[in-house]
Amino acid sequence: LGAREFDHRLAAHLAEQANQQLGVRVEQEPERDVRRQKRVMVRLTDAARKAKEVLSANQEAAVSLESLVDEFDFRTTVTRAHFEALCEDLLRRVTGPVQRVLLQAELTTSQVSFVEVVGGGVRIPSVHAQLANYFDRSELDRHLNGDEAAVLAAVFSGAMQSTSIRVKNELRVRDLLPFAVALNVTAGTTLSEEDRVATLFKKNSRTHSKKSLSFRSDDAFSLRLSYQDPEELPLGTVAPLLALSVSGVPTEDTHNITSRPKIHMSFKMNWSGVISVDKAEAEVSVLELVPVVPAPTEVAADAEVDNAEVENAEADNEDHDEQVATDEQVATDGDAEFDTADSQEAQVTADAADADQAEDERHHEANDDQADVDADAAAAQDQAQADADPQEAQAEQAEEPEVEYVEQNRTITVTLKVEVETLWPSKPLTQLEVLQSRRVLAELDRKDRERLEREEALNALESACIAVRGRIEEDDFVEFSTEEEREQVRELSLETEDWLYEDGFTATAAELRTRQRELEKTPKQVALRISEASLRDAEVQRFAEMLLSAQNATLNLTAERNVTAEQVSEFVQLLEEHAQWLQDVRAEQAQQVKNVDPVFFTRELTTREKRVELALKKLQRAPRLRKAATSEQAAASPDDKNEMRAEEETQQPGVGAAEAEEVDADAEEMEAAAEEVAAFEPASEEILEEQQIAEDLDEAEQLIE
């Protein structure tokens, strides 16, 4: 039961009243029934909610809706007594949930300290009366704000679920599951019908908890989770929750089992009361072959025999090594004898050819002897290795005793495979459904942005209509505008306001902005005249002083800079042109009335001033003239003059190049300023149009962003 039910009940009554006033015969003319028209019912429901709020403090409420259907204006009155009579069956249901809550909490009404009402029931005095009568109180407590209470509860709920925030015990609130959840083994077990059903979570179990279940099963099985008592569920709530298919149970085909598998399943319930499978395992005993480890005494005896054989083999190897070492010593002595013979041969003063031949023969003999010695040593080593191999093989065979295996039972745990099917309506979304939901949300966001933009444009246009009507009555506006312009603004504002409250409800934001620009065009033009009049004298004075200062700056240019008299004359002529233009426009402006556009604008003075400054800067940055040569420099030799010139260039490196670059840049700026002056048109209509275009471009960029 919610307060919205009272709104619908009163809206249905208003719909009947509207049908009676329209003379609609519902049975004969169902298409004219206002209850079939969604737009009409939305307006009636909103009017019913407002009337309900009025009846909370008054005995009677008036309902008036203009143009409810076509040109029909709906008007009626509702009394509090009539409203309570319409909702009599709803009011009888108010105390039902309270009774069930107290029964579950095992409390009586006298043990309740405070009774607070939040939500739509705050606006219905009859609800307060029903609850006060049930709790035997004169009135209920009024300490909580409905919106603040909901937000505060959400904050505490989030804090209790957080792992980084600690909440005091006296402030902790734990949610309970109001309905019991049962588990039913539907297939795959030999359990009796009574044992197939068990209560998994009892009534009023705490959320964020776990429950475990154990039973025996020989093969795959199926489970079903559902609310235990469907009659207690709210209207429209389905009892089935989950269907589970569990497979992977160990069998004789997959494991050498010796007992029936024992199934262990764990279920968890989150903070929201949603149940899921946490773990599913099978515990079973299997028969396995386990190796038998030999006794320690047998292992020690075998180790002693192996050590003795290894020592004998090492002794034989040592004898062979001594024999090889003796042979190598003999070979070394032979080499030494050959070296001695070589040294004696070097001292003989015989024929060179005979000496070389004798030396070659001795080398060949020495190499043959060395080859014989190496062959004998290799043969001895091979014989020693051949004698050692059988001994090592026997030692390895002695180290690897035969392993015996015996059968032994061992308990293993196997993880089971669980397939979950959600039976209740709120199933998890598929990827396609998630994508479609995102598109819907994006479309809703776009519509929200359009709605906000339209509301802003609508409010701006409403404000403009009021502002311009007040503006045209001000003294300065009257002074700088004509009677025709003021009348035009007045009529346009009234026309726009009428359009706003008729066709403006369906107009887009762009249409509203266009209307606002049209409405503000003349007032902006008059505002420009007022601004120019206030700035004109000061700007003209500053421009004239600038021209005089620029002319004084040219007096010594030809003597200090590399500037010709013709260049100075051209600059002075430019100053005279600007001065003559200023004199002409001032004379023309003096004859002009205030309520028309000015002859010139202060913006043109700024542009002309920039052009003069650039031209003067170009003259002032010309290279300086060289000083006349002194008597010492004149008498110097050509080489000395070159050294002096190089020294001067060293003291001022790159001055000429830098000045040239600056002059080129100034020339480009002066050309741009000249083009700006040439393109300048003093007509206020075109200036206002340019300003309006700039504003439109700014708005377009903002929309794009």
Order of alpha helices (4+ residues) and beta strands (2+ residues): alpha-alpha-beta-beta-alpha-alpha-alpha-alpha-alpha-beta-beta-beta-beta-beta-beta-beta-beta-beta-alpha-alpha-beta-beta-alpha-alpha-alpha-alpha-alpha-alpha-alpha-alpha-alpha-alpha-alpha
